[in-house]
């Protein structure tokens, strides 16, 4: 954990020194630094993480992959419950607590998502979202080595999220590390098709992921859109359908995305699944039961520029 804190300090210093790398986008003043980190993360993904995720997806039966996602999703529900309560969303927090109790007791320690079948809506919250609800601005967009896209606010919330992840207290250490690696591979496997689509179709993958991430993060903090835009949501002409349902139970949410992303996804609305999502810790949403027409439901996770977040001591 001390190594993690030192690493965050190094990242903060690097970001401060990167101030000379300016951008025309006011939300991305560190674009030069961010693009360099984007390329670094992408190289790591192509060399190691993507091949491992592909093998995982091809070798393990689907029901095993679903069970893995459910198990880590059940652990993540504990931290989600805490953040919902901190945000004052008592009903959602109570639902999260009930999900953990039901799935841990009757779902074989969380391997089966009994709560979803019982109508208990799954949520995904983290401390960065909580800070946003408390009124703290997101700050500039940042891409961190290995961790992927985030914002200044969310990067400062990251140590709190690490401490809030129950798996980080698992012992012995080698079991915790193996579980963390399994979680990352499972999450990467869940978005293989979506990231392949972006690689093939996006004119500028960096901008596509950045813009989608920022829009999705704002949507998460405000539970469906900015407070101002809710009053005139129907007047927005740039909302597109995509499978970005935060509860991952089959509904479709409207996600705002700029051109050329709008044109890209408009032709493939059902294929782009969770490819650009919030930064922060791995989203430990459980996988829902696979439908007859889908290859595999994606776990409720924020996929950080091809590198889901994880911590290994």
N, C-alpha and C positions, 0 to 999 in steps of 0.2 A: 504493500500500500504506500510506503514511503517513496518507492520508485515511481509510483503513479503520480504522487504529488509533485515530485521533482520534474517529471515529464510535463505536467501541466504548466509548471513555472517556465520551463524552457520554451514551450509553445507560446506562452504569453509574451515572452521576450522577443521571440522571432516575429510575432505578429506586430509588436511595437516597432521593431526595426524595419518592417516591411512597409512603413508608411509612405515611402517614396513610390511604391507601386500603385499608381492611382487608376481610377476607372471613371468612365462617364456615368455609370450607374451609381446614384447616391446611396443605394443600399449595399453596394459592393465596392467600397473604396480601396480594398486590398486585392483587387482582381489579379494583379500580377503574381502576388504570393499565392493566391488561391488556385490559380491555374497550374502553377508549379506543383502544388500539393495534390491537385486533381490528377495530374499526369503520374505522379509518384504512386498514389493509391491505385490508379488504374493498372499500372504495371504490376503491382503486387497481386492484384486480383487476377489478372490474366495469367500470371505465372503460377499461382498457388491456390488461391481460394476458389476460383471458378472451376478448375479441373477437379478439385476435391468435392465441390458441390455437385458437379455433374456425375461423378462416380457414385456419390451418396444417393442421388435421385434414381440412378439406373439400377443400383444393386439392391437397396433396401425396399421391401414391400411398402406400398402406400400406407397401410394401416400402422406400420411401425413409425413412419415419418409423421403421421398424424398424432400418434401417441407422444412422440418426442416434443412436438409443438405444444400439445396440450399440457404436458408436464411443466415445461418452462413458463407457459402462459399462466398456469395456476400460481406459480411462484410470483410472477409479475403482478398478479391481481392484488397481492398484499400491498405493494407499493402504490398501485393505482388507487386502492381504497384510501390509503393515508392521504394522498394528494387530493382526492375528491373531497375528503373531509376538511382539509386545509383550505380548499377553495370555497367551502360553504355549501357544497352540493351533497347534502346529507342523504337524500334518497339514493343517489348513485353510489355513495360510499357504503351505505347499508347493503345495497345489492351486491357490491363487490365482496363485502365480508361474507355474505351468504353464499356467493359462488365458491369462495375458497373453502368454506365449511362443507358444503355439499360435495364438491369435487374431490376434496381431500378424503372425505369419509366414505362416500359411495362410488367415487370414480377411480378407485385404485391409486390413491395418492396423487390424483390429478391427471392420470393417463387418459381418462375418458371425461369429456366435457358434459357431465350430467346437467350442469346448470343451464347450458344453452338449450337443451331439450326441455327444460322446465320453464323456459321463457325468461330466464335471467339475462338481461342484456350485458354484453361484455363491453367494458370501457378500456381506454388506454390513456393514462395520465402520468406525467412526470413532474419533477420539481421546476423545470424550466417553464412548463405550462402554468404551474402554480404562481411563479413569479410574474408571468404575463397577466394572469388574472388579477394579481395584486397591483397592477398598474406599471410594472417595470418594463420599459421599452426593450425591444429585441436587440437593438444595436446593430452594428454592421455584420454582414454575412462573412463567415470564416470557414475555410476548409482545413481541417487538422489532419496531420499524418496519421494513417491507419483508422482514424475515427470518422473521417468524412465530413460532410457539410453540417454546419451548425451556425449559431449566432453568438455574439459576445455574451448575451444574457444566458443562453443555454450552456455555453462552455463553462461559465462560472457556477452554474447549477450542477454540472456534471459530477463533482466530488460528492455532493449530497445524494445524487442518484446512485452512485456506486455504493455508498453506505446503506442506502435503502434497499438494495438488491440482496435478498436473503441468501442467494447462492454464494455471495462473496464471503459468507461466514462458514461455508461448508468445510468440513475437515474429514480426512486429511487433505493436505494441499494438493496432492497429485490427483485426487478424485475431483476436487474443485476445478483444477486446470483442464482435466479431460472433459468435464461437463461443459465448461465455458467454450472449449473448442467445438464440441458437438453442437452446442446452441448456435454458434456462428455458422457452421456448415449447413445446418438445417435451415436457418434463415436465408442464407445465400441461395440454397437450392430452390427455395420457394419463389424466388423472383428471377429465375434463369430466363424464362420466356420473355418477361417484360424487358429485362436489360438487353437481351438479344435484339428485340424490336427497336429499342432506342439506338443501339449500336448501328443497326442497318439503316434507320430512317432519319434520325435527327441530324440536322445540318450542323449544329454546334451542340454537342452533348453537354458541355460545361454550362452553357446558358440554359439549355432545356432543364437540366437537373436543378440548377440554382433557382430558376423562376418557379418551377413546380414545387420545390422544397419550401420556398418562402411563402407561397400561397397556401400550401398545405399546413404549414406551421401556424400561420395566422388563423386558418380555419380551425385548427385544433384548440388553440388558446381561447377562441371565441365561440367554441361549440357550434360551428356551422357558418361562420362569417362574421365580419366586423359588425359591431353594434350599429354603426351608421348605415351600413349597406343593407341590413336586414329590412329597413323601412322602404327601400326602393330597389329591392333585389330584382324585381321583374324588369327593371329598366336596363339591367346589365346585358350587353350583347355578346359578352365574351365568356360565357359559362358553357362548359362542355361536359358531356357525360363520360364518366370513367369509373372503374371499379376501385374507388377509394373509400369504401364504407369502413368507418373506424370500428364498427362492431363485427365486420367480416361475416355477416349473416345474409348476404345476397342482395341487399338493397344497393341502389346506385345513388351516389352523392354528386352534386354539382361542384365542379372544381374549376376555378378561374385560372386560365393559362394564356399567356400572350402568344401572338403570332411569332414564329411559325409553329409553335407547339400546338396551337389550336387546330391548324390545318392538318397537322400530323395525326393527332389523336382522333379528329373527327372522322377519319377514314378507318380507324381501328379502335373504336370505343371500348370494345370488350377484351382487347388483347393487352392493353397497357394496365398492369395491375401492380399497384404499390411500388412503382419504379422510382418515384421521387417522393420522399416522405420526410418527416422531421428528423432532426439530428438528435444526438443524445445517446442514451444507453440503448441496448437492444430492446426492441419492443417485444415483450414476452407474451403476446396474445396467443391464445390457444387456437389450434386449427379446428375448424368445424368439420362436421362429417362431409366427406367428399360427395359431390353430386354426381349423378350418372353421366353428365355431359362434360365434366371438368376433369383434367388430368390430376389436379391436386389443388385444394384450396390453399391460398397463401396465408402464412401466419400473420397475426396482427403485429407487424413490426415496422419500424421506420428504417428504411433501407438507406444507408448513408453512402451514396456514391460508390456503390459496389462493395463497400466494406462495412458490414454491421459492426456496431461497437461492442467490444468485449474487453475484459481485464483478466490477465493471467499473472499470478505472482510467481 
